[in-house]
């Protein structure tokens, strides 16, 4: 989860939070980021911080947040691939082919 804080007027701060695929996977380069509010609101409530939630599309403050109301994240069409093991396998295969090539010269 990424959390960004922005300085607003009157000593207020804006918090932008979103989740995405981990950088350990190849799909990180092409995946969409999904905005989240539940986790941030939970932290603010836990530490008793006074807050208002602004909905930028409707230009109004949100009064209540219903927990996980109709939240559905789309499952990727293809499975996620860890790029570090793939890089190791590709490097190993290239080294073996290189060794075979230079050994036959």
N, C-alpha and C positions, 0 to 999 in steps of 0.2 A: 504494500500500500504506500502510495506517495501522498505526503501531506505538505502543502505549501501555505505559508502565511503571508498575507499582503497587508501593508499599512494603509488604512482608510482614514477618513476625516474624523475629527473629534476623539482621537485616542482609541478608535475601534480597530480591530484587525479582521481581515477576511481569511477564511480557511477554505482551501480547495483540497479535496481528498478524492483519490481514485485508486482503483486496483487494476493490475495488469498481469500478464504472464511473466514469470521470473526471467531474469536475464540469462539463466542457465540453459534456456531452451531457445531453439532457432525461431520459434513462432513469436518471440518477443519483438522481432523486427517488424512483423506485419500485423500483430494483434491490436485490437481496439482497447482503449482504456475505458473503464466503467466508473462513473462517479458514485461515491458512497457517502451516506450521511449517518447511518446507524452507529458505526464505530466511533466517529468523532463525537456524536451526541452522547454516547455512553461515557466517554472519557470526561466530557465537560460536566455531566451529571455527577460522576463519581467524585470529582474534586470541587463540586458545588460552585462552578463558575457560571455567572449570569451570562446568557447568550440569547441571540435572536437568529433565526435561520431565514435567509433571504432566498427566494426562488427567482432566479434571474429571468426565466422565460415569461412568467406571469407578473413579474415586478411587484411582488407582495411578500410580506413576512409569513412564514409557516408557523401556525400556532401549535400543532401537535404532530408528532411523528408516530405512525403506526408501525410496530415492529414487523419487519420483513413482509410488508404488505405486497403480495403478488410479485415477489422478486424472483425472476427467472433469468439465469445467465445461460447464454447459448453455449452448447458443447461444440468444440471445434470439429470440423468434418474429418480431419486427419489427426492422428495422435501427435502429441508433442514430442520433439526430438531433442535430446540433450546434445549440444554441439561439441562439448569437450571430449566425450568418448568417440564421437564421430571423427573429430580431428585426429585423435590418436590412431584410430583404425586406418584412416586414409594415409597418414604419415607412415605407418608401419608397412602398408601395402606398397607405397611408393619407394620406401627404403629397400624392400625385398626385390622389387622389379629393377631398381637401380643397381643393386648388388649383382643380380643375375645378368643384367646388360653389360656392366663393366667387367664381370668375370669372364664373359665369352669373347671379349675383344682381344 
